[in-house]
Amino acid sequence: MGKTITIDPVTRIEGHAKITIFVDDSGNVEDAQFHVTQFRGFEKLIEGRPFSEMPGIMARICGICPVSHLVASAKACDALLAVDIPPTAAMLRRIMNYAQFVQSHALSFFHLASPDFLLGMDSDITKRNIFGVAAERPELAKDGIALRRFGQEVIESLGGKRIHPAWVVRGGVSAALAEEKRDAILKGIPDAFGAILRTLEWYREAFGQFQAEIATFANFPSLYMGLTTRKGELEFYDGDLRLMDSAGNVIEDRLDQGNYHEYIEEAVEPYSYLKFPYYKPMGYPAGSYRVGPLARLNLCERAGSPLADQELLRFRTLDDGPVQSSFHYHYARLIEVLHCLERMELLLNDPAILDEHVRAVAEANRLEGVGVSEAPRGTLIHHYKIDKHGQMLWANLIIATGHNNYAMNRGVQQVAKHFVKADKLQEGMLNRVEAVIRTYDPCLSCSTHALGQMPLHIELRGPNQELLDEVKR
């Protein structure tokens, strides 16, 4: 009889998940599955609410990336208003989104992932955490804490609080930026630059020790999807959806965001509450794609900021064509932090940033609207339908982590087959299976949303574990 190995819970990620590894009679790994075991149904919770409340409500989906949901939700509401928001409002939204990327990427890299890099995949589990990093390399830990604090302080300065700010609203933002707040943010940017540049220098030397992990951490050909500017530059707030194949060919460009459902479909597997989006013309699973930092750096022709462009050239030497190993999501995150700081500084030095016209006022002029932006983990889609009174009838959310679901599952299969030896299990083997999930920095409480029915399996067992009844849907 074959047997199973269960990792429950998966650690150092946001949300709840487990991994099941299936082993054959010979002790070899046959398969592995990544199970997302929690469910949150914001699409149903908001029905009947005024659409004007959506940005504030949708920000509550997540405490790690609330700004991402604020921005995408507000853009969907802008589409319902059928207005162009003031240019300064768009600039201010971008700044808050950049700050969101800085703090979220810092959390992922320093607090969740760096213990594996610095202390080793096989290191003592009791020390393989941020406290172990602080003891081993205090300057690195301090830089990580400082970067995250800077991003959160920018969010607080703009929105009034660090978590769930309500400042991004339909039609723009609720208040202009005061000069003293602008100056305070600018004052903190040089230290943030120092922290990320030191980290990049360290990481470029460190990741070469992990060749086996680079070769096996979801290292496979796939499609990539994300936003770019009309010039092909890295873009987080607006822009055009682009799809690239594994050879680096752009197969779709300037896709109509409002009609995303014409080219994106979602599959369901019985072992997870998280759906599996794919590119419809290629079908499932051939049309599965990756999003997020790795995908964005593969898709863009340039970053569009000087320091990030220099680092992007180094990044592209890692592979012939698109960089395929998901291990390099970590490197891509650091490059995006650098880019965000550069863009934030540029926008804050624009005299128009202090303009007091920051909101377009209108009522709903359409009954359907779609908002698309980039979250730290990838492309985020909010799609709303309202009635003539402006009340929500229906919503569909395709969350960044969901786009990567198929890739995460392929990743745990690849890593388990390479590293796990069922006849002599070691903790470091299983840590690597978890670590491939951490490369994606999944936000599972964000992404476990449903449109229609989800799979359900309930078992009723007696005192001796005998199966008395079961229900399947």
Backbone torsions as a table, in degrees:
resi	resn	phi	psi	omega
1	MET	NA	136.4	172.4
2	GLY	-72.1	170.6	179.1
3	LYS	-139.5	172.0	-179.0
4	THR	-123.8	150.4	173.4
5	ILE	-117.9	127.1	-177.3
6	THR	-115.2	128.7	172.6
7	ILE	-106.2	108.9	-174.2
8	ASP	-148.8	113.2	4.2
9	PRO	-91.4	167.1	168.3
10	VAL	-75.0	128.9	-172.3
11	THR	-99.9	164.0	179.8
12	ARG	54.9	43.0	169.0
13	ILE	-135.5	168.4	176.4
14	GLU	-93.0	118.8	178.7
15	GLY	109.0	-173.2	-172.9
16	HIS	-119.4	130.4	179.6
17	ALA	-158.5	162.3	172.6
18	LYS	-139.3	164.5	178.9
19	ILE	-126.1	132.7	174.9
20	THR	-113.2	127.4	178.2
21	ILE	-110.3	125.1	-177.7
22	PHE	-100.7	124.0	-174.7
23	VAL	-114.9	136.9	-179.6
24	ASP	-84.1	-177.1	-176.1
25	ASP	-62.2	-25.5	-178.5
26	SER	-88.2	-0.6	179.9
27	GLY	87.7	8.4	179.0
28	ASN	-93.7	145.9	179.8
29	VAL	-73.5	122.5	177.5
30	GLU	-90.8	-40.0	-173.9
31	ASP	-159.5	165.8	173.7
32	ALA	-151.4	144.5	-178.3
33	GLN	-131.5	143.1	177.2
34	PHE	-103.8	113.2	-175.5
35	HIS	-102.9	120.7	170.5
36	VAL	-92.2	117.0	-165.2
37	THR	-105.6	2.4	179.6
38	GLN	-111.6	163.9	-178.0
39	PHE	-143.7	133.8	173.4
40	ARG	-137.6	127.7	-171.0
41	GLY	-112.6	65.1	-178.2
42	PHE	-62.2	-26.5	179.0
43	GLU	-58.5	-35.4	179.8
44	LYS	-84.9	-33.7	-176.5
45	LEU	-62.3	-30.7	-172.9
46	ILE	-90.8	-5.6	-178.2
47	GLU	-61.9	130.8	-179.3
48	GLY	92.2	-8.9	178.7
49	ARG	-84.5	152.3	173.9
50	PRO	-62.7	138.5	-176.5
51	PHE	-63.9	-23.5	179.2
52	SER	-63.9	-20.3	179.8
53	GLU	-84.4	-8.6	-170.3
54	MET	-60.5	-47.2	-179.0
55	PRO	-56.3	-44.9	-179.6
56	GLY	-66.0	-39.0	178.9
57	ILE	-71.1	-46.5	-175.5
58	MET	-65.8	-25.9	175.9
59	ALA	-61.3	-24.9	-179.2
60	ARG	-75.3	-6.4	177.2
61	ILE	-57.7	-34.7	-172.5
62	CYS	-146.6	141.2	174.5
63	GLY	-92.8	-9.6	179.3
64	ILE	-90.9	-42.5	-177.0
65	CYS	-127.2	50.3	-179.4
66	PRO	-62.8	-32.1	-178.7
67	VAL	-63.9	-36.1	179.2
68	SER	-59.9	-43.1	179.2
69	HIS	-73.1	-34.6	173.3
70	LEU	-55.7	-49.6	-174.8
71	VAL	-66.6	-49.8	-178.5
72	ALA	-64.2	-40.0	179.5
73	SER	-65.8	-44.8	178.9
74	ALA	-62.2	-36.7	178.3
75	LYS	-67.2	-37.0	175.1
76	ALA	-63.9	-39.4	177.7
77	CYS	-68.1	-37.1	174.6
78	ASP	-57.6	-40.8	179.2
79	ALA	-64.9	-35.2	176.7
80	LEU	-67.6	-36.3	176.7
81	LEU	-71.1	-26.4	-176.3
82	ALA	61.4	45.6	179.2
83	VAL	-128.2	159.5	168.3
84	ASP	-94.4	126.2	-179.4
85	ILE	-76.2	157.5	179.7
86	PRO	-57.9	142.9	-178.4
87	PRO	-55.6	-38.2	-180.0
88	THR	-65.9	-35.9	177.5
89	ALA	-62.4	-41.0	178.2
90	ALA	-64.5	-39.3	178.0
91	MET	-62.9	-43.4	-179.0
92	LEU	-67.1	-39.9	174.8
93	ARG	-59.5	-42.0	179.5
94	ARG	-61.0	-43.2	-178.8
95	ILE	-61.5	-45.4	178.6
96	MET	-63.7	-37.8	178.5
97	ASN	-66.1	-40.4	175.7
98	TYR	-60.1	-42.4	178.4
99	ALA	-62.2	-37.4	176.9
100	GLN	-61.4	-43.5	178.3
101	PHE	-61.6	-43.7	-178.0
102	VAL	-60.5	-50.8	-175.8
103	GLN	-69.9	-38.4	-178.5
104	SER	-70.4	-45.2	178.0
105	HIS	-63.6	-36.6	178.0
106	ALA	-64.4	-41.8	177.2
107	LEU	-60.0	-47.1	-178.1
108	SER	-63.2	-50.1	-172.7
109	PHE	-72.3	-53.2	-171.6
110	PHE	-78.5	-46.9	-173.0
111	HIS	-82.8	-37.4	-172.0
112	LEU	-100.4	-37.7	-173.1
113	ALA	-102.2	-36.4	-172.2
114	SER	-60.8	-27.8	176.2
115	PRO	-56.7	-33.9	177.9
116	ASP	-69.0	-39.4	-177.8
117	PHE	-71.7	-46.2	-171.6
118	LEU	-79.8	-41.9	-174.8
119	LEU	-97.5	-19.2	178.0
120	GLY	102.5	145.1	-178.9
121	MET	-62.3	-26.5	-177.2
122	ASP	-102.4	10.3	-176.2
123	SER	-70.7	169.6	-178.6
124	ASP	-57.9	122.9	-175.5
125	ILE	-62.5	-26.9	-179.4
126	THR	-73.7	-17.0	-180.0
127	LYS	-109.0	-11.0	-174.3
128	ARG	-82.7	74.3	-178.5
129	ASN	-159.3	-178.4	-175.9
130	ILE	-63.8	-28.8	178.4
131	PHE	-70.4	-36.2	175.0
132	GLY	-66.3	-38.7	176.2
133	VAL	-62.3	-44.2	-179.5
134	ALA	-62.1	-36.3	179.5
135	ALA	-73.5	-38.0	-176.3
136	GLU	-80.0	-41.5	-176.3
137	ARG	-143.9	79.2	-173.6
138	PRO	-60.4	-32.3	-179.0
139	GLU	-66.9	-35.1	178.0
140	LEU	-68.0	-44.7	178.7
141	ALA	-61.7	-40.9	179.5
142	LYS	-63.9	-40.6	178.2
143	ASP	-63.5	-39.9	178.7
144	GLY	-64.3	-44.0	178.8
145	ILE	-64.7	-40.6	-178.8
146	ALA	-65.7	-41.5	179.5
147	LEU	-64.6	-44.1	179.5
148	ARG	-65.0	-41.3	179.4
149	ARG	-62.4	-41.4	179.5
150	PHE	-60.3	-47.8	179.7
151	GLY	-60.2	-42.9	179.9
152	GLN	-66.9	-37.1	179.7
153	GLU	-67.4	-34.9	175.9
154	VAL	-64.8	-44.6	177.4
155	ILE	-59.1	-44.5	179.7
156	GLU	-64.9	-40.4	-179.6
157	SER	-62.9	-39.8	-179.5
158	LEU	-79.7	-46.3	-168.9
159	GLY	-103.0	-4.4	177.2
160	GLY	94.4	-20.9	175.7
161	LYS	-156.9	159.7	-172.8
162	ARG	-79.2	-32.2	-177.9
163	ILE	-118.0	134.1	179.9
164	HIS	57.2	47.6	174.2
165	PRO	-67.6	147.1	-178.5
166	ALA	-108.0	19.5	-171.9
167	TRP	-73.5	-34.3	177.1
168	VAL	-81.1	119.5	-173.7
169	VAL	-131.0	171.5	175.6
170	ARG	-59.5	134.9	177.8
171	GLY	86.8	-3.1	178.4
172	GLY	148.7	-126.5	175.3
173	VAL	-131.8	161.7	-171.3
174	SER	-84.5	-14.9	-178.9
175	ALA	-153.2	146.7	178.4
176	ALA	-73.3	165.1	178.6
177	LEU	-87.1	125.8	177.3
178	ALA	-78.5	149.6	-176.4
179	GLU	-60.4	-40.7	-178.4
180	GLU	-66.8	-33.3	176.5
181	LYS	-70.6	-39.9	176.5
182	ARG	-58.2	-47.1	-178.0
183	ASP	-65.1	-37.2	179.4
184	ALA	-65.4	-39.8	178.0
185	ILE	-65.5	-45.9	179.5
186	LEU	-59.7	-35.0	-179.6
187	LYS	-63.6	-30.8	-178.4
188	GLY	-85.3	-11.8	-174.2
189	ILE	-67.0	-42.2	-179.9
190	PRO	-56.7	-41.7	177.8
191	ASP	-64.6	-37.0	177.9
192	ALA	-65.2	-40.3	175.3
193	PHE	-59.2	-45.0	-179.7
194	GLY	-59.2	-42.6	-178.3
195	ALA	-64.5	-45.4	-176.6
196	ILE	-72.9	-34.2	179.2
197	LEU	-69.5	-38.1	175.2
198	ARG	-63.9	-40.5	-179.2
199	THR	-65.9	-42.8	178.6
200	LEU	-61.3	-41.4	179.4
201	GLU	-62.3	-42.3	178.3
202	TRP	-66.7	-43.9	-173.3
203	TYR	-68.4	-35.9	179.1
204	ARG	-59.1	-31.0	178.1
205	GLU	-83.9	-30.9	-172.1
206	ALA	-79.8	-38.6	-168.5
207	PHE	-72.7	-14.2	177.5
208	GLY	-66.0	-15.1	179.1
209	GLN	-77.1	-5.7	-171.1
210	PHE	-117.2	47.3	-177.3
211	GLN	-63.7	-38.6	179.2
212	ALA	-65.2	-38.8	178.6
213	GLU	-70.4	-41.0	177.6
214	ILE	-59.5	-38.4	-177.3
215	ALA	-71.8	-22.9	-170.6
216	THR	-122.5	-8.9	-177.7
217	PHE	-80.4	85.5	-179.0
218	ALA	48.4	51.9	179.6
219	ASN	-100.3	94.6	-176.9
220	PHE	-157.7	157.5	177.5
221	PRO	-67.5	140.8	176.4
222	SER	-157.4	174.3	168.5
223	LEU	-82.9	162.5	176.1
224	TYR	-133.9	142.0	-179.6
225	MET	-136.3	143.7	176.4
226	GLY	176.4	-179.8	179.9
227	LEU	-90.9	145.1	169.1
228	THR	-137.2	161.9	173.0
229	THR	-77.9	171.5	176.6
230	ARG	-61.7	-22.0	177.4
231	LYS	-88.9	1.7	-179.4
232	GLY	81.8	18.5	-178.3
233	GLU	-90.8	162.3	177.5
234	LEU	-59.1	132.7	-175.3
235	GLU	-142.9	135.2	-178.9
236	PHE	-114.9	-29.3	-171.9
237	TYR	-97.9	-43.9	-174.0
238	ASP	-134.9	-152.3	175.4
239	GLY	100.9	-163.9	-173.8
240	ASP	-115.7	141.9	175.0
241	LEU	-76.0	131.4	-179.6
242	ARG	-126.5	142.4	174.8
243	LEU	-121.7	133.0	-178.7
244	MET	-125.0	145.8	176.6
245	ASP	-90.1	-179.5	-173.4
246	SER	-69.9	-16.4	178.6
247	ALA	-91.8	-3.2	-179.6
248	GLY	94.8	8.9	178.5
249	ASN	-86.7	132.4	176.0
250	VAL	-76.7	115.7	-177.9
251	ILE	-97.6	-21.4	174.4
252	GLU	-145.3	136.5	179.0
253	ASP	-141.2	149.3	179.9
254	ARG	54.0	44.5	178.5
255	LEU	-66.2	143.2	179.1
256	ASP	-70.8	111.7	-177.1
257	GLN	-63.5	-35.5	-178.7
258	GLY	-64.8	-22.3	179.6
259	ASN	-112.4	34.3	-178.8
260	TYR	-54.0	-32.4	-176.8
261	HIS	-67.5	-12.3	176.9
262	GLU	-78.1	-20.1	-178.8
263	TYR	-128.0	-3.6	174.8
264	ILE	-121.2	127.3	175.6
265	GLU	-125.0	161.7	-179.3
266	GLU	-122.8	123.4	175.5
267	ALA	-92.1	160.7	178.1
268	VAL	-124.6	133.8	173.1
269	GLU	-113.3	148.5	-173.7
270	PRO	-70.8	-11.1	-173.3
271	TYR	-101.6	7.2	-176.0
272	SER	-149.9	145.6	172.8
273	TYR	-83.1	-6.2	179.4
274	LEU	-95.5	126.7	-178.0
275	LYS	-74.7	173.1	-175.1
276	PHE	-123.9	89.2	178.9
277	PRO	-67.2	152.5	178.3
278	TYR	-155.4	162.0	178.4
279	TYR	-79.8	112.3	-169.3
280	LYS	-55.5	-43.4	-177.2
281	PRO	-58.7	-24.0	-179.0
282	MET	-99.8	-9.2	179.0
283	GLY	75.7	175.6	-179.0
284	TYR	-109.7	133.0	7.4
285	PRO	-97.0	3.1	-176.1
286	ALA	-58.9	-31.2	-177.9
287	GLY	-88.7	10.3	177.5
288	SER	-65.8	148.6	-174.6
289	TYR	-141.5	168.2	174.4
290	ARG	-113.1	149.7	176.4
291	VAL	-128.3	-179.9	176.1
292	GLY	95.5	-165.4	-171.9
293	PRO	-54.6	-47.1	-179.8
294	LEU	-60.9	-47.1	-179.0
295	ALA	-63.1	-44.1	-176.9
296	ARG	-62.6	-40.1	179.4
297	LEU	-72.3	-29.2	173.9
298	ASN	-70.5	-37.0	-173.9
299	LEU	-75.6	-37.9	-172.4
300	CYS	-76.8	153.5	175.4
301	GLU	-85.9	-26.3	175.5
302	ARG	-160.0	160.9	177.2
303	ALA	-75.1	-41.0	-178.9
304	GLY	96.2	9.6	172.7
305	SER	-137.6	141.6	-166.1
306	PRO	-58.4	-51.9	-176.3
307	LEU	-67.8	-41.2	178.4
308	ALA	-65.8	-34.9	177.5
309	ASP	-64.4	-38.1	177.4
310	GLN	-63.5	-42.6	-179.2
311	GLU	-70.2	-33.3	178.7
312	LEU	-63.2	-35.1	177.0
313	LEU	-62.4	-40.2	176.5
314	ARG	-65.4	-42.8	-179.4
315	PHE	-57.4	-39.7	-174.5
316	ARG	-75.8	-7.3	174.2
317	THR	-81.6	-4.8	-176.7
318	LEU	-73.8	-19.2	-175.6
319	ASP	-153.8	159.0	171.1
320	ASP	-86.9	110.9	-173.7
321	GLY	87.4	-155.6	-179.2
322	PRO	-58.6	142.2	176.5
323	VAL	-73.9	119.8	-169.0
324	GLN	-100.7	-25.8	-176.7
325	SER	-74.5	126.1	178.7
326	SER	-68.9	-12.4	172.4
327	PHE	-56.3	-31.5	-175.5
328	HIS	-81.4	3.6	168.2
329	TYR	-56.5	-35.2	-178.1
330	HIS	-63.4	-46.6	178.2
331	TYR	-62.3	-44.6	-179.8
332	ALA	-59.1	-37.6	178.5
333	ARG	-60.2	-43.9	-179.3
334	LEU	-63.7	-40.1	178.3
335	ILE	-63.9	-39.9	178.9
336	GLU	-66.4	-36.1	175.3
337	VAL	-60.0	-45.4	178.5
338	LEU	-59.2	-46.1	179.1
339	HIS	-60.8	-43.1	-179.2
340	CYS	-61.8	-41.6	178.9
341	LEU	-64.5	-40.9	178.3
342	GLU	-63.4	-46.1	-178.5
343	ARG	-68.2	-38.4	178.6
344	MET	-61.4	-45.5	179.6
345	GLU	-62.1	-41.7	179.9
346	LEU	-62.1	-46.0	-179.0
347	LEU	-66.9	-39.0	-179.1
348	LEU	-68.1	-24.4	178.0
349	ASN	-88.7	-0.9	175.5
350	ASP	-78.6	124.6	-178.8
351	PRO	-56.0	-28.9	-178.1
352	ALA	-68.6	-12.1	-176.1
353	ILE	-66.0	-20.2	-179.6
354	LEU	-95.8	4.8	178.0
355	ASP	-59.2	138.5	-176.0
356	GLU	-86.5	-9.0	177.9
357	HIS	-85.4	98.7	-172.2
358	VAL	-128.4	11.8	-179.3
359	ARG	-151.0	133.0	172.0
360	ALA	-93.7	130.9	-176.9
361	VAL	-105.5	124.3	179.5
362	ALA	-162.9	164.5	170.8
363	GLU	-98.1	175.4	-179.5
364	ALA	-64.5	129.6	176.6
365	ASN	-115.7	-3.6	175.4
366	ARG	-136.4	159.5	179.7
367	LEU	-101.4	0.5	-178.9
368	GLU	-147.5	138.0	180.0
369	GLY	-150.4	146.3	179.7
370	VAL	-125.5	134.0	174.1
371	GLY	-120.3	128.1	-180.0
372	VAL	-127.0	130.7	173.6
373	SER	-148.6	174.2	176.2
374	GLU	-98.5	128.7	169.7
375	ALA	-96.5	166.4	178.2
376	PRO	-52.2	-33.9	-176.3
377	ARG	-91.3	-7.0	177.8
378	GLY	142.5	-168.7	-174.3
379	THR	-66.3	133.0	-176.6
380	LEU	-121.1	128.5	-176.8
381	ILE	-122.8	125.6	171.5
382	HIS	-117.3	126.7	-177.0
383	HIS	-128.3	119.7	-175.6
384	TYR	-122.5	147.0	169.0
385	LYS	-127.3	136.5	-178.3
386	ILE	-127.5	164.9	174.1
387	ASP	-93.0	-175.8	-175.6
388	LYS	-67.8	-14.6	178.3
389	HIS	-94.3	2.8	179.3
390	GLY	81.8	16.4	178.7
391	GLN	-94.6	144.9	-177.0
392	MET	-69.3	126.5	174.4
393	LEU	-98.8	-32.3	-167.3
394	TRP	-165.2	146.6	174.4
395	ALA	-145.8	147.6	170.7
396	ASN	-132.0	130.8	178.7
397	LEU	-121.2	123.8	170.7
398	ILE	-109.8	109.3	-170.8
399	ILE	-89.4	150.8	-174.7
400	ALA	-51.1	-49.3	-177.7
401	THR	-59.5	-34.9	-178.9
402	GLY	-59.7	-38.3	179.5
403	HIS	-57.7	-32.2	-176.1
404	ASN	-89.9	6.3	-171.8
405	ASN	-60.9	-46.5	-179.6
406	TYR	-63.1	-41.3	179.6
407	ALA	-63.8	-37.9	177.8
408	MET	-64.0	-40.9	178.8
409	ASN	-66.0	-41.9	176.4
410	ARG	-63.5	-34.6	-179.5
411	GLY	-64.8	-45.1	-179.1
412	VAL	-67.2	-33.0	175.7
413	GLN	-63.1	-47.6	-176.2
414	GLN	-63.4	-46.0	-178.3
415	VAL	-68.4	-43.3	-179.1
416	ALA	-61.8	-43.8	-178.9
417	LYS	-64.4	-30.1	-178.4
418	HIS	-84.2	-42.0	-169.1
419	PHE	-102.7	-29.7	-170.4
420	VAL	-84.5	124.7	175.3
421	LYS	-116.8	105.7	-169.9
422	ALA	-65.0	-24.1	-178.6
423	ASP	-77.8	-14.3	179.8
424	LYS	-150.4	75.3	-177.5
425	LEU	-68.1	135.9	173.9
426	GLN	-128.2	147.7	-175.8
427	GLU	-59.5	-36.5	-179.2
428	GLY	-63.0	-31.7	176.0
429	MET	-61.0	-49.2	-176.7
430	LEU	-70.4	-31.5	176.3
431	ASN	-61.8	-36.7	178.4
432	ARG	-66.1	-35.3	177.3
433	VAL	-64.6	-39.9	175.2
434	GLU	-68.5	-39.1	-173.6
435	ALA	-63.5	-31.4	178.2
436	VAL	-65.9	-32.5	174.3
437	ILE	-67.8	-38.6	-179.3
438	ARG	-65.0	-23.3	177.5
439	THR	-59.9	-31.8	-178.7
440	TYR	-84.4	-10.4	-176.6
441	ASP	47.8	55.8	-173.5
442	PRO	-67.1	147.1	174.6
443	CYS	-116.7	92.5	-166.9
444	LEU	-79.8	-32.9	177.1
445	SER	-68.2	-28.1	173.2
446	CYS	-64.6	-46.1	-159.6
447	SER	-93.5	-10.1	-175.9
448	THR	-87.4	70.1	177.0
449	HIS	-112.7	162.1	-174.0
450	ALA	-134.8	145.2	168.3
451	LEU	-120.0	107.5	-174.7
452	GLY	90.4	-155.9	-174.8
453	GLN	-86.3	148.1	174.8
454	MET	-111.8	157.2	179.1
455	PRO	-64.3	144.3	-178.5
456	LEU	-142.6	134.2	177.8
457	HIS	-142.0	112.8	179.9
458	ILE	-117.6	130.1	177.8
459	GLU	-115.4	136.6	173.1
460	LEU	-107.4	117.4	-177.0
461	ARG	-120.3	145.8	179.0
462	GLY	-80.5	-176.4	-177.5
463	PRO	-59.3	-29.5	-180.0
464	ASN	-98.5	18.9	177.9
465	GLN	69.0	13.6	175.3
466	GLU	-72.5	141.8	-178.5
467	LEU	-76.7	116.1	-179.2
468	LEU	-94.4	-37.0	-178.6
469	ASP	-164.5	159.2	175.6
470	GLU	-151.6	152.1	177.6
471	VAL	-127.1	130.5	176.9
472	LYS	-124.4	143.5	174.8
473	ARG	-131.4	NA	NA
